[in-house]
Amino acid sequence: MSLPDTDRIILYDIPSTVGSWGPNTWKTRLALNYKGITYRTEWVEFPDIEPLLSARSVAPNLPQLAPWPYTLPAIYDPRTKKTIMDSYNIAAYLDETYPDTPPLLPPKTRVFEAAFLHVFMDAVQKHLLTIMLNSISQKLNPRSQKYFRESREAARGITLEEVSPAGSEKRAEQFATLERGFDALASWFDAAGDGRLLLSGGGPDGDATKVSQADMVIAGVFIWVRIVVGEDSEEWRALESYGGGRWLRHLAFFEKWADASN
C-alpha cells in the first residue's frame, strides 16, 4: 500500500551500530513489509523512548506484563493521528485500519495469539535475552548503551558481564534451558499436524496470505540474533542445531520481508 510521504506511518525504532536490531521492533517491521504498508523509520535512543511516548499520551505497559513502562516498537499513523505501542497492539491496529492488507490477527484466533506471545516469551525469548544481554549493549550507540547498562544492571543486581559469562557453567545451563524452550516450541508446531502454527502458511508451499503474528514473532527473534551476534556466533550455532534446522527454514520463508531500508 503506497502512501504519500505525509501519510506514511512512522515506525519508531532503536538505533545501533548495526541498524535495526531489536526482536520486537523487527516483529512490526516484518508486519509492515508483509502487509505492503508504506512507512518510514524514526530512530529513538533508549532514554528518549519514555518522553516521546508519554508526550503522545500513550498508556504505559502494565507492570505485570513488561518490566519497562514504555518500550518500542511504536508507530504513529498520520492518517488517524494515533500512536500505538507494542508489536501485538500494532498488528491488531494495522489489521483493523488497513483491512485490504493480509491479516495477521484474525478475530477468532486473537486470544490464542496473545497467549502464544506470553508463553513464547517465557519459554524462549527471555532466555535468549539473558544470553545476549551484554552483546546487545555493545552494539548500542553511546547514550543508549549507558542507559541500557545502568537500567539492566540495576534490575538484575549484577554487571552485564556477569549475566552470562563466556565458557561458564552458568552460560551452559542457560543454553540448556533455551534448548528445552525450543523443544517445547517444536511440540506446539507438531501438534498442529502439519508443522505449522495457528493460521500460518509458513512453509515452502504455504499460503502467504495466512501468515500469523505468531510466525512473525519467531522470525523477528531469529533476525535479532543474526544481526546482534552474527552467524559465526555461539548463539547462532545453537539455534541452527535446534529442531534439525526447522527454525532456519522458518526464517527463510520470511526473508522476503526482512527489509530495513525504510
Buried (B, 14 or more C-beta within 10 A) or exposed (E): EEBEEEEBBBBBBBBBEEEBBBBBBBBBBBBBBBBEBBBEBBBBBBBBBBEBBEEBEBEBBEEEEBEEBBBBBBBBBBEEEEBBBBBBBBBBBBBEBBEEBBBBBBEEBBEBBBEBBEEBBEBBBEBBBBBBBBBBBEBBBEEBBBBBBEBBBEEEEEEBEEBBEEEEEEBEEBBEBBBEBBEBBBEBBEEEEEBBBBBBBBEEEBEEEBBBBBBBBBBBBBBBBBBBBEEEBEBBEBBEEBBEEBBBBBBBBBEEBBEBEB
